[in-house]
Amino acid sequence: MNEETMNNFATTAERLAGAAETLERVLNNIEAQQEQIVSKVDRIVAAVEERYFAQGGEQNTSESETNELGNRVAELEKANLDLKAQAARLARKTFSPLVSALLGKFENDGADMNSGVLDKTLSALSVEQRIAVKAEMARAGILK
């Protein structure tokens, strides 16, 4: 090897030594910061644990609240089912007595009912009553 190459190696070795020293200082700074962070985290954990135990163990309260909420959800679901069943019972499945009486005037089952015959049959009623009867018949599927 020649002298110039040896000088280049020496210069590179000095640079590497300087970089190693700089890295060592940075590493020491990082370790110091890490120790500070760990001590802060330890203090925070200690404060949280102290508060937790001072409150008498909130975990049991949380479990009881969860049980209460579960019971409340079950009650609400039962009430919802009851309301749905009540709505189904209250839904009208038959004609009102007025519509039944008017349909009874027809000699057939109402399948061949045309609007002229229906209008003539309902002529004795007021306009509001006729509208109500026709609405119920339409809802029942008798009128189209």
N, CA, C and O of each residue as an XYZ file, in Angstrom:
576
protein
N       0.831     -1.159      0.000
C       0.000      0.000      0.000
C       0.887      1.238      0.000
O       1.976      1.278      0.573
N       0.366      2.211     -0.658
C       1.168      3.419     -0.724
C       0.818      4.368      0.410
O      -0.121      4.139      1.172
N       1.576      5.409      0.498
C       1.453      6.355      1.611
C       0.131      7.124      1.565
O      -0.438      7.432      2.613
N      -0.356      7.433      0.381
C      -1.607      8.179      0.245
C      -2.794      7.349      0.747
O      -3.688      7.888      1.400
N      -2.812      6.070      0.455
C      -3.873      5.191      0.912
C      -3.846      5.072      2.426
O      -4.887      5.046      3.081
N      -2.641      5.000      2.969
C      -2.490      4.908      4.416
C      -3.007      6.176      5.095
O      -3.620      6.099      6.160
N      -2.770      7.325      4.498
C      -3.276      8.590      5.052
C      -4.810      8.631      4.994
O      -5.466      9.112      5.918
N      -5.356      8.124      3.905
C      -6.819      8.076      3.768
C      -7.436      7.161      4.832
O      -8.471      7.481      5.417
N      -6.769      5.994      5.076
C      -7.257      5.096      6.116
C      -7.183      5.749      7.491
O      -8.097      5.599      8.302
N      -6.105      6.465      7.753
C      -5.936      7.127      9.044
C      -6.999      8.203      9.232
O      -7.570      8.335     10.315
N      -7.266      8.980      8.165
C      -8.276     10.035      8.235
C      -9.655      9.417      8.455
O     -10.449      9.919      9.250
N      -9.926      8.340      7.754
C     -11.221      7.666      7.893
C     -11.365      7.092      9.290
O     -12.444      7.156      9.880
N     -10.269      6.521      9.834
C     -10.310      5.954     11.185
C     -10.569      7.049     12.215
O     -11.314      6.837     13.171
N      -9.955      8.227     12.025
C     -10.194      9.338     12.949
C     -11.657      9.800     12.881
O     -12.284     10.085     13.901
N     -12.171      9.864     11.667
C     -13.585     10.252     11.507
C     -14.519      9.241     12.175
O     -15.484      9.608     12.845
N     -14.206      7.968     11.973
C     -15.019      6.925     12.597
C     -14.944      6.993     14.116
O     -15.946      6.776     14.797
N     -13.770      7.291     14.649
C     -13.614      7.417     16.096
C     -14.427      8.605     16.604
O     -15.064      8.514     17.653
N     -14.409      9.714     15.874
C     -15.197     10.896     16.254
C     -16.697     10.592     16.194
O     -17.457     10.998     17.073
N     -17.110      9.875     15.151
C     -18.521      9.512     15.021
C     -18.937      8.579     16.153
O     -20.050      8.682     16.669
N     -18.036      7.659     16.544
C     -18.339      6.736     17.632
C     -18.497      7.507     18.940
O     -19.393      7.207     19.729
N     -17.640      8.494     19.178
C     -17.762      9.305     20.393
C     -19.089     10.088     20.390
O     -19.767     10.174     21.414
N     -19.446     10.652     19.237
C     -20.699     11.401     19.125
C     -21.885     10.473     19.368
O     -22.824     10.835     20.076
N     -21.843      9.295     18.790
C     -22.917      8.322     19.000
C     -23.015      7.917     20.469
O     -24.112      7.731     20.996
N     -21.873      7.783     21.119
C     -21.874      7.418     22.531
C     -22.523      8.520     23.374
O     -23.284      8.222     24.294
N     -22.229      9.795     23.068
C     -22.849     10.909     23.787
C     -24.358     10.953     23.540
O     -25.140     11.165     24.466
N     -24.756     10.751     22.289
C     -26.189     10.748     21.964
C     -26.878      9.604     22.681
O     -27.981      9.765     23.204
N     -26.233      8.451     22.705
C     -26.803      7.302     23.395
C     -26.953      7.576     24.891
O     -27.959      7.194     25.488
N     -25.985      8.219     25.491
C     -26.075      8.581     26.907
C     -27.230      9.557     27.138
O     -27.958      9.434     28.123
N     -27.401     10.531     26.228
C     -28.526     11.477     26.345
C     -29.866     10.753     26.233
O     -30.799     11.038     26.983
N     -29.951      9.818     25.295
C     -31.188      9.062     25.114
C     -31.485      8.228     26.350
O     -32.635      8.145     26.781
N     -30.451      7.605     26.928
C     -30.648      6.810     28.143
C     -31.109      7.691     29.298
O     -31.953      7.273     30.091
N     -30.574      8.892     29.405
C     -30.996      9.810     30.472
C     -32.465     10.208     30.279
O     -33.237     10.255     31.237
N     -32.833     10.490     29.039
C     -34.228     10.831     28.754
C     -35.143      9.646     29.051
O     -36.243      9.814     29.578
N     -34.681      8.462     28.711
C     -35.462      7.253     28.984
C     -35.677      7.084     30.471
O     -36.776      6.731     30.901
N     -34.655      7.328     31.260
C     -34.790      7.208     32.708
C     -35.782      8.243     33.248
O     -36.568      7.937     34.144
N     -35.747      9.458     32.711
C     -36.699     10.489     33.127
C     -38.134     10.071     32.787
O     -39.047     10.227     33.599
N     -38.314      9.543     31.588
C     -39.654      9.110     31.165
C     -40.140      7.963     32.045
O     -41.302      7.951     32.450
N     -39.276      7.007     32.347
C     -39.657      5.876     33.186
C     -40.053      6.368     34.570
O     -41.024      5.879     35.147
N     -39.304      7.339     35.111
C     -39.662      7.845     36.444
C     -40.999      8.583     36.408
O     -41.783      8.479     37.351
N     -41.270      9.330     35.330
C     -42.568     10.010     35.207
C     -43.705      8.996     35.100
O     -44.750      9.156     35.730
N     -43.496      7.968     34.307
C     -44.522      6.929     34.150
C     -44.756      6.235     35.484
O     -45.902      5.954     35.835
N     -43.692      5.952     36.235
C     -43.849      5.314     37.541
C     -44.658      6.195     38.493
O     -45.494      5.696     39.245
N     -44.407      7.506     38.459
C     -45.170      8.420     39.314
C     -46.637      8.456     38.895
O     -47.525      8.486     39.747
N     -46.892      8.454     37.598
C     -48.280      8.467     37.112
C     -48.992      7.185     37.526
O     -50.131      7.226     37.994
N     -48.328      6.056     37.356
C     -48.922      4.772     37.746
C     -49.206      4.752     39.240
O     -50.259      4.283     39.673
N     -48.265      5.260     40.026
C     -48.466      5.287     41.471
C     -49.653      6.172     41.833
O     -50.444      5.817     42.707
N     -49.786      7.318     41.172
C     -50.909      8.215     41.452
C     -52.232      7.561     41.079
O     -53.210      7.676     41.818
N     -52.273      6.879     39.945
C     -53.508      6.213     39.511
C     -53.869      5.089     40.476
O     -55.030      4.944     40.860
N     -52.879      4.296     40.866
C     -53.152      3.211     41.807
C     -53.607      3.753     43.149
O     -54.514      3.200     43.772
N     -52.975      4.842     43.599
C     -53.362      5.452     44.872
C     -54.807      5.937     44.828
O     -55.566      5.734     45.776
N     -55.181      6.576     43.727
C     -56.549      7.068     43.578
C     -57.530      5.893     43.491
O     -58.621      5.947     44.059
N     -57.139      4.839     42.783
C     -58.000      3.665     42.632
C     -58.287      3.029     43.988
O     -59.437      2.729     44.310
N     -57.242      2.826     44.772
C     -57.434      2.188     46.067
C     -58.106      3.135     47.056
O     -58.788      2.681     47.974
N     -57.926      4.430     46.884
C     -58.596      5.398     47.759
C     -60.099      5.386     47.531
O     -60.873      5.658     48.449
N     -60.514      5.071     46.303
C     -61.945      5.026     45.989
C     -62.571      3.697     46.390
O     -63.778      3.511     46.235
N     -61.790      2.800     46.889
C     -62.338      1.533     47.385
C     -62.512      0.495     46.299
O     -63.415     -0.338     46.387
N     -61.703      0.520     45.315
C     -61.786     -0.499     44.267
C     -62.965     -0.288     43.364
O     -64.012     -0.908     43.551
N     -62.818      0.564     42.402
C     -63.914      0.928     41.506
C     -64.310     -0.215     40.591
O     -65.367     -0.157     39.962
N     -63.501     -1.238     40.502
C     -63.795     -2.327     39.577
C     -65.095     -3.031     39.947
O     -65.868     -3.398     39.063
N     -65.346     -3.223     41.233
C     -66.587     -3.871     41.655
C     -67.791     -3.022     41.277
O     -68.819     -3.548     40.849
N     -67.662     -1.697     41.436
C     -68.743     -0.799     41.047
C     -68.981     -0.901     39.549
O     -70.122     -0.892     39.087
N     -67.912     -0.997     38.811
C     -68.039     -1.095     37.358
C     -68.777     -2.375     36.968
O     -69.622     -2.361     36.073
N     -68.460     -3.470     37.635
C     -69.139     -4.730     37.336
C     -70.614     -4.655     37.718
O     -71.474     -5.162     36.997
N     -70.902     -4.024     38.850
C     -72.304     -3.905     39.251
C     -73.058     -2.984     38.298
O     -74.224     -3.227     37.987
N     -72.390     -1.925     37.831
C     -73.027     -1.051     36.842
C     -73.292     -1.813     35.552
O     -74.331     -1.628     34.918
N     -72.361     -2.663     35.169
C     -72.543     -3.469     33.964
C     -73.737     -4.406     34.140
O     -74.541     -4.571     33.223
N     -73.850     -5.013     35.313
C     -74.995     -5.886     35.584
C     -76.298     -5.111     35.561
O     -77.301     -5.587     35.029
N     -76.286     -3.896     36.149
C     -77.488     -3.065     36.151
C     -77.889     -2.697     34.726
O     -79.067     -2.734     34.371
N     -76.891     -2.341     33.915
C     -77.198     -1.995     32.522
C     -77.730     -3.197     31.758
O     -78.645     -3.063     30.947
N     -77.165     -4.365     32.011
C     -77.662     -5.579     31.367
C     -79.097     -5.867     31.758
O     -79.919     -6.240     30.920
N     -79.396     -5.690     33.046
C     -80.778     -5.893     33.511
C     -81.715     -4.874     32.881
O     -82.836     -5.204     32.494
N     -81.257     -3.650     32.781
C     -82.092     -2.588     32.191
C     -82.369     -2.892     30.720
O     -83.492     -2.706     30.250
N     -81.349     -3.359     29.989
C     -81.538     -3.717     28.579
C     -82.553     -4.853     28.464
O     -83.413     -4.831     27.583
N     -82.457     -5.837     29.345
C     -83.404     -6.957     29.311
C     -84.822     -6.462     29.583
O     -85.769     -6.895     28.926
N     -84.973     -5.543     30.565
C     -86.301     -4.992     30.861
C     -86.865     -4.236     29.667
O     -88.042     -4.373     29.333
N     -86.016     -3.435     29.025
C     -86.477     -2.654     27.872
C     -86.853     -3.549     26.697
O     -87.828     -3.277     25.996
N     -86.087     -4.611     26.481
C     -86.425     -5.543     25.407
C     -87.762     -6.232     25.693
O     -88.565     -6.432     24.782
N     -87.999     -6.594     26.957
C     -89.267     -7.220     27.321
C     -90.421     -6.245     27.124
O     -91.478     -6.617     26.614
N     -90.210     -4.991     27.531
C     -91.251     -3.975     27.344
C     -91.526     -3.753     25.862
O     -92.674     -3.554     25.462
N     -90.488     -3.787     25.060
C     -90.656     -3.616     23.615
C     -91.476     -4.758     23.034
O     -92.376     -4.529     22.225
N     -91.173     -5.984     23.440
C     -91.944     -7.134     22.956
C     -93.397     -7.045     23.408
O     -94.310     -7.353     22.641
N     -93.611     -6.621     24.662
C     -94.978     -6.467     25.158
C     -95.749     -5.431     24.353
O     -96.915     -5.633     24.016
N     -95.079     -4.313     24.047
C     -95.740     -3.267     23.259
C     -96.060     -3.740     21.844
O     -97.111     -3.415     21.292
N     -95.149     -4.505     21.270
C     -95.420     -5.046     19.931
C     -96.602     -6.004     19.956
O     -97.447     -5.987     19.061
N     -96.653     -6.838     20.984
C     -97.776     -7.775     21.100
C     -99.078     -7.022     21.323
O    -100.110     -7.385     20.758
N     -99.040     -5.989     22.130
C    -100.237     -5.191     22.383
C    -100.691     -4.487     21.112
O    -101.888     -4.411     20.837
N     -99.745     -3.974     20.337
C    -100.102     -3.317     19.078
C    -100.721     -4.316     18.103
O    -101.647     -3.976     17.367
N    -100.215     -5.535     18.098
C    -100.780     -6.558     17.214
C    -102.201     -6.915     17.645
O    -103.069     -7.149     16.803
N    -102.438     -6.957     18.963
C    -103.793     -7.269     19.443
C    -104.766     -6.139     19.139
O    -105.935     -6.380     18.837
N    -104.278     -4.906     19.220
C    -105.157     -3.772     19.027
C    -105.418     -3.448     17.555
O    -106.325     -2.679     17.238
N    -104.633     -4.030     16.669
C    -104.845     -3.773     15.245
C    -106.193     -4.349     14.824
O    -106.528     -5.479     15.180
N    -106.955     -3.581     14.074
C    -108.292     -4.007     13.662
C    -108.162     -5.089     12.601
O    -107.497     -4.902     11.583
N    -108.792     -6.198     12.848
C    -108.768     -7.297     11.895
C    -110.153     -7.571     11.330
O    -110.312     -8.420     10.453
N    -111.145     -6.861     11.826
C    -112.509     -7.016     11.327
C    -113.032     -5.644     10.940
O    -112.438     -4.618     11.272
N    -114.151     -5.646     10.235
C    -114.779     -4.384      9.858
C    -115.516     -3.798     11.045
O    -115.908     -4.502     11.975
N    -115.688     -2.514     10.986
C    -116.506     -1.876     12.011
C    -117.958     -2.310     11.797
O    -118.296     -2.789     10.714
N    -118.814     -2.153     12.792
C    -120.229     -2.559     12.643
C    -120.928     -1.835     11.494
O    -121.804     -2.406     10.845
N    -120.550     -0.595     11.240
C    -121.169      0.162     10.155
C    -120.849     -0.474      8.798
O    -121.738     -0.642      7.963
N    -119.599     -0.821      8.586
C    -119.204     -1.442      7.315
C    -119.837     -2.825      7.190
O    -120.300     -3.200      6.113
N    -119.858     -3.583      8.282
C    -120.480     -4.905      8.241
C    -121.960     -4.803      7.876
O    -122.466     -5.615      7.102
N    -122.658     -3.801      8.434
C    -124.081     -3.627      8.136
C    -124.281     -3.252      6.676
O    -125.199     -3.744      6.020
N    -123.419     -2.380      6.171
C    -123.547     -1.985      4.769
C    -123.235     -3.135      3.824
O    -123.897     -3.307      2.801
N    -122.232     -3.914      4.169
C    -121.911     -5.071      3.333
C    -123.007     -6.121      3.425
O    -123.221     -6.875      2.476
N    -123.702     -6.178      4.550
C    -124.797     -7.127      4.715
C    -125.966     -6.805      3.809
O    -126.777     -7.683      3.513
N    -126.070     -5.557      3.361
C    -127.148     -5.197      2.449
C    -126.945     -5.824      1.077
O    -127.895     -6.024      0.321
N    -125.689     -6.129      0.773
C    -125.430     -6.803     -0.493
C    -125.763     -8.276     -0.329
O    -125.553     -8.855      0.737
N    -126.268     -8.864     -1.363
C    -126.615    -10.278     -1.297
C    -125.416    -11.165     -1.602
O    -125.499    -12.383     -1.440
N    -124.313    -10.585     -2.036
C    -123.128    -11.398     -2.342
C    -122.033    -11.087     -1.319
O    -122.250    -10.340     -0.365
N    -120.862    -11.669     -1.535
C    -119.772    -11.489     -0.577
C    -118.986    -10.212     -0.821
O    -117.990     -9.965     -0.141
N    -119.403     -9.415     -1.753
C    -118.720     -8.158     -2.029
C    -117.638     -8.280     -3.077
O    -116.943     -7.306     -3.364
N    -117.479     -9.470     -3.661
C    -116.416     -9.659     -4.628
C    -116.723     -8.948     -5.941
O    -115.805     -8.497     -6.626
N    -118.028     -8.839     -6.310
C    -118.404     -8.233     -7.580
C    -118.864     -6.781     -7.394
O    -119.646     -6.265     -8.193
N    -118.387     -6.152     -6.368
C    -118.858     -4.830     -6.016
C    -118.325     -3.809     -7.029
O    -117.119     -3.728     -7.258
N    -119.225     -3.039     -7.626
C    -118.767     -1.972     -8.501
C    -119.056     -0.636     -7.825
O    -119.816     -0.573     -6.859
N    -118.459      0.408     -8.328
C    -118.548      1.694     -7.638
C    -119.953      2.280     -7.678
O    -120.336      2.987     -6.747
N    -120.744      2.010     -8.732
C    -122.101      2.542     -8.812
C    -122.987      1.980     -7.728
O    -123.712      2.726     -7.070
N    -122.941      0.681     -7.532
C    -123.759      0.035     -6.509
C    -123.316      0.502     -5.128
O    -124.144      0.762     -4.255
N    -121.999      0.605     -4.937
C    -121.475      1.037     -3.644
C    -121.890      2.475     -3.345
O    -122.299      2.785     -2.225
N    -121.787      3.351     -4.339
C    -122.190      4.744     -4.126
C    -123.680      4.841     -3.804
O    -124.083      5.639     -2.957
N    -124.495      4.033     -4.475
C    -125.932      4.049     -4.215
C    -126.238      3.551     -2.803
O    -127.113      4.083     -2.121
N    -125.505      2.525     -2.376
C    -125.708      1.972     -1.042
C    -125.277      2.964      0.043
O    -125.909      3.064      1.095
N    -124.203      3.684     -0.227
C    -123.669      4.614      0.766
C    -124.297      6.003      0.689
O    -123.902      6.891      1.444
N    -125.246      6.211     -0.186
C    -125.813      7.545     -0.372
C    -126.537      8.068      0.867
O    -126.683      9.279      1.030
N    -126.981      7.189      1.721
C    -127.691      7.629      2.926
C    -126.728      8.208      3.969
O    -127.159      8.860      4.920
N    -125.451      7.973      3.792
C    -124.465      8.441      4.761
C    -123.969      9.838      4.399
O    -124.134     10.307      3.273
N    -123.358     10.485      5.387
C    -122.740     11.793      5.110
C    -121.448     11.564      4.320
O    -120.965     10.438      4.202
N    -120.914     12.633      3.796
C    -119.711     12.531      2.969
C    -118.546     11.966      3.792
O    -117.797     11.118      3.307
N    -118.396     12.432      5.024
C    -117.297     11.960      5.868
C    -117.429     10.466      6.160
O    -116.441      9.731      6.163
N    -118.661     10.034      6.404
C    -118.885      8.623      6.686
C    -118.612      7.767      5.456
O    -118.041      6.681      5.559
N    -119.026      8.267      4.285
C    -118.753      7.512      3.049
C    -117.251      7.368      2.832
O    -116.767      6.299      2.459
N    -116.519      8.457      3.071
C    -115.067      8.408      2.894
C    -114.457      7.400      3.862
O    -113.567      6.633      3.493
N    -114.943      7.409      5.107
C    -114.418      6.472      6.104
C    -114.701      5.028      5.714
O    -113.835      4.163      5.840
N    -115.931      4.768      5.235
C    -116.293      3.404      4.845
C    -115.451      2.948      3.667
O    -114.947      1.825      3.661
N    -115.294      3.800      2.679
C    -114.496      3.424      1.507
C    -113.036      3.215      1.893
O    -112.373      2.327      1.357
N    -112.534      4.026      2.814
C    -111.146      3.856      3.255
C    -110.958      2.519      3.944
O    -109.965      1.830      3.711
N    -111.910      2.148      4.793
C    -111.798      0.856      5.473
C    -111.911     -0.301      4.483
O    -111.214     -1.307      4.612
N    -112.775     -0.154      3.515
C    -112.918     -1.228      2.515
C    -111.658     -1.331      1.672
O    -111.237     -2.429      1.309
N    -111.061     -0.203      1.363
C    -109.816     -0.241      0.585
C    -108.696     -0.872      1.419
O    -107.896     -1.653      0.904
N    -108.647     -0.533      2.690
C    -107.629     -1.092      3.566
C    -107.794     -2.610      3.709
O    -106.816     -3.346      3.842
N    -109.046     -3.055      3.678
C    -109.324     -4.490      3.782
C    -109.120     -5.218      2.473
O    -109.118     -6.448      2.435
N    -108.949     -4.466      1.402
C    -108.697     -5.102      0.108
C    -109.937     -5.377     -0.692
O    -109.863     -6.038     -1.728
N    -111.090     -4.886     -0.243
C    -112.325     -5.107     -0.975
C    -112.398     -4.173     -2.173
O    -112.824     -4.574     -3.256
N    -111.985     -2.944     -1.979
C    -111.947     -1.968     -3.083
C    -110.543     -1.892     -3.627
O    -109.552     -2.101     -2.927
N    -110.502     -1.585     -4.907
C    -109.173     -1.481     -5.532
C    -108.858     -0.061     -5.861
O    -107.785      0.227     -6.392
